[in-house]
Amino acid sequence: MGTSSVTPIPSLESLPVRKPVILLVEDECVVREVTRQVLEHAGYEVVESAGPQEALRLAAAHRGRIGLLLSDVVMPEMNGLDLARRIQAIQPRLTTVFMSGYAENAVLQKAARNPRSAYIQKPFTVDLLLTSVAGALASGAVDGQSAELADLSA
């Protein structure tokens, strides 16, 4: 009998786990920069945007790859909830974490009722940011349902 040459299949453990891409939308340059650095240090791939229109272009360009939208709520042009609704039309499985320094914002009250979104208050700690992002990604992966943000319109 001759020896057969069998190529071993690499085990799943040896393959690098690709974390979902995060679309970061924040109009304050310093906040955006620090947030991106924290997320990248934790192993996430971050696509960053200074505003809603650019974010919509990026979401279309990265169709199917973005797992989480991390967005400021109060921005020029469009609020974070409206932005999330529009991006979810392109990326239906997307989960969202909203950031805001305005705790009483009416938009936040609506976002807080949506099971596919979370909210963190600025200024936030590194731990809170990473815990919120990981939690939102985990709930989105388990859920897999289409987003319910369309039901939240005023």
C-alpha positions as semicolon CSV with decimal commas, in nm:
position;residue;x (nm);y (nm);z (nm)
1;M;0,000;0,000;0,000
2;G;0,126;0,344;-0,091
3;T;0,108;0,628;0,152
4;S;-0,164;0,877;0,074
5;S;-0,089;1,244;0,104
6;V;-0,356;1,392;0,321
7;T;-0,350;1,765;0,379
8;P;-0,460;1,832;0,735
9;I;-0,747;2,073;0,776
10;P;-0,659;2,350;1,022
11;S;-0,866;2,334;1,335
12;L;-1,117;2,611;1,399
13;E;-0,924;2,716;1,708
14;S;-0,623;2,812;1,497
15;L;-0,822;3,044;1,272
16;P;-0,836;3,406;1,387
17;V;-1,183;3,510;1,496
18;R;-1,291;3,816;1,303
19;K;-1,481;4,058;1,518
20;P;-1,764;4,248;1,348
21;V;-1,686;4,585;1,195
22;I;-1,802;4,886;1,399
23;L;-1,925;5,200;1,226
24;L;-1,838;5,489;1,457
25;V;-2,027;5,814;1,397
26;E;-1,923;6,109;1,612
27;D;-1,894;6,474;1,511
28;E;-1,654;6,568;1,793
29;C;-1,307;6,491;1,660
30;V;-1,139;6,420;1,997
31;V;-1,419;6,190;2,118
32;R;-1,418;6,003;1,786
33;E;-1,040;5,959;1,789
34;V;-1,021;5,828;2,147
35;T;-1,322;5,597;2,098
36;R;-1,169;5,453;1,779
37;Q;-0,837;5,389;1,955
38;V;-1,008;5,210;2,245
39;L;-1,209;4,988;2,009
40;E;-0,911;4,907;1,786
41;H;-0,700;4,825;2,092
42;A;-0,974;4,576;2,190
43;G;-0,943;4,411;1,848
44;Y;-1,236;4,563;1,661
45;E;-1,213;4,692;1,307
46;V;-1,349;5,047;1,311
47;V;-1,485;5,250;1,022
48;E;-1,521;5,609;1,138
49;S;-1,735;5,896;1,021
50;A;-1,768;6,258;1,131
51;G;-2,134;6,281;1,031
52;P;-2,452;6,106;0,915
53;Q;-2,418;6,155;0,537
54;E;-2,068;6,007;0,532
55;A;-2,189;5,725;0,758
56;L;-2,464;5,635;0,511
57;R;-2,209;5,617;0,228
58;L;-1,979;5,398;0,438
59;A;-2,266;5,167;0,537
60;A;-2,353;5,114;0,171
61;A;-1,988;5,051;0,081
62;H;-1,944;4,797;0,364
63;R;-2,272;4,614;0,298
64;G;-2,299;4,299;0,507
65;R;-1,981;4,361;0,707
66;I;-2,089;4,615;0,968
67;G;-2,213;4,451;1,287
68;L;-2,260;4,755;1,507
69;L;-2,338;5,121;1,471
70;L;-2,186;5,329;1,752
71;S;-2,338;5,673;1,707
72;D;-2,371;6,005;1,880
73;V;-2,736;6,104;1,920
74;V;-2,720;6,480;1,874
75;M;-2,547;6,576;1,548
76;P;-2,594;6,833;1,276
77;E;-2,796;6,712;0,972
78;M;-2,968;6,414;1,138
79;N;-3,007;6,261;1,485
80;G;-2,859;5,922;1,568
81;L;-3,193;5,740;1,576
82;D;-3,288;5,854;1,226
83;L;-2,939;5,762;1,107
84;A;-2,969;5,414;1,261
85;R;-3,306;5,363;1,093
86;R;-3,162;5,453;0,753
87;I;-2,851;5,238;0,796
88;Q;-3,062;4,941;0,904
89;A;-3,240;4,961;0,569
90;I;-2,897;4,881;0,416
91;Q;-2,766;4,659;0,699
92;P;-3,074;4,484;0,849
93;R;-2,884;4,283;1,113
94;L;-2,715;4,588;1,258
95;T;-2,731;4,659;1,631
96;T;-2,677;5,007;1,768
97;V;-2,515;5,170;2,069
98;F;-2,605;5,537;2,108
99;M;-2,379;5,783;2,289
100;S;-2,501;6,111;2,431
101;G;-2,427;6,376;2,688
102;Y;-2,797;6,463;2,702
103;A;-2,972;6,217;2,932
104;E;-3,317;6,373;2,891
105;N;-3,316;6,370;2,512
106;A;-3,651;6,247;2,374
107;V;-3,469;6,050;2,103
108;L;-3,290;5,854;2,375
109;Q;-3,615;5,767;2,546
110;K;-3,730;5,600;2,223
111;A;-3,395;5,432;2,162
112;A;-3,393;5,288;2,514
113;R;-3,717;5,100;2,440
114;N;-3,567;4,926;2,137
115;P;-3,424;4,580;2,217
116;R;-3,165;4,614;1,940
117;S;-3,007;4,929;2,075
118;A;-2,822;5,035;2,387
119;Y;-2,727;5,373;2,527
120;I;-2,422;5,504;2,707
121;Q;-2,394;5,842;2,875
122;K;-2,100;6,069;2,791
123;P;-1,845;6,093;2,933
124;F;-1,808;5,715;2,957
125;T;-1,530;5,490;3,080
126;V;-1,334;5,249;2,861
127;D;-1,491;4,957;3,049
128;L;-1,845;5,083;2,992
129;L;-1,778;5,138;2,622
130;L;-1,633;4,790;2,568
131;T;-1,900;4,618;2,781
132;S;-2,181;4,797;2,594
133;V;-2,034;4,718;2,253
134;A;-1,973;4,350;2,338
135;G;-2,322;4,318;2,489
136;A;-2,493;4,476;2,189
137;L;-2,300;4,257;1,946
138;A;-2,385;3,945;2,148
139;S;-2,756;4,027;2,161
140;G;-2,759;4,106;1,790
141;A;-2,589;3,778;1,702
142;V;-2,834;3,578;1,911
143;D;-3,141;3,766;1,792
144;G;-3,075;3,779;1,418
145;Q;-3,416;3,934;1,364
146;S;-3,477;4,244;1,157
147;A;-3,455;4,566;1,348
148;E;-3,756;4,727;1,506
149;L;-3,641;5,087;1,475
150;A;-3,905;5,162;1,213
151;D;-4,166;5,125;1,490
152;L;-4,005;5,404;1,689
153;S;-4,079;5,693;1,454
154;A;-4,242;5,985;1,631
